[in-house]
Amino acid sequence: MAVNTKIALVTGGSRGLGKNMAIAIAKKGIDVIITYNSKKDEADAVVKEIESLGQNATALQLNVADSGTFDAFFATVTAALKNTFQTDKFDFLVNNAGIGIHNSFAGTTEAEFDQLTNIQFKGPFFLTQKALNNINDGGGIVNISTGLARFSFPGYAAYAAMKGAIETLTKYQAKELGQRKIKVNVVAPGAIETDFGGGVVRDNEQMNQQIASATALGRVGLPDDIGGVVAFLCTEEARWINAQRIEVSGGMML
């Protein structure tokens, strides 16, 4: 293994957009640690795919909703870095893991709100904080937001509000971590055909057509539209991109 090989940690990397991000990052010649919540078999399959590309990879269990487990998780990360990658630090953190809850503002319950807070905002906030001891100076953090933080579709008030918080947090992280030359950016996908949110964009033909008609490029997004952008932010070419919100939506709601 080349001594200077970079390593990225992608949360929620076993399926959907996270899987696409992890594989796209590996194609850039970067080793990858992915996390999964419950589906170890899917995560192991992604590891095998990354290894087939010639990069080292491993999968670790993580529930981003439970910040009380983060210290133990990073002890596991430290061990994996030593055993799998022969190093003690990684270079890029991609805060991708998340869920979607579709409910009106009036109908959103406290339980739904708390679940979204823990997974979409509190989790990434404190996971990134705990990761600082393991991230190399000069590395990078990519937070994942949503087009819904810029435009509004009914039913996503709580979800989009959490992502708006992530976008503000990104700027503060970039400002405070700049002394370590750690770059922090946010990627905001538009509507994507995955199993996210119960697969509503992928499987609901009416929803799919509605989104396509509101998109300048005339279709709904695919996972392959997103992963490469995140991977680019983990390369030397992106070294001067910092504190930016990059929307990857094909031009939705312009």
Disulfide bonds with the S-S distance in Angstrom:
none
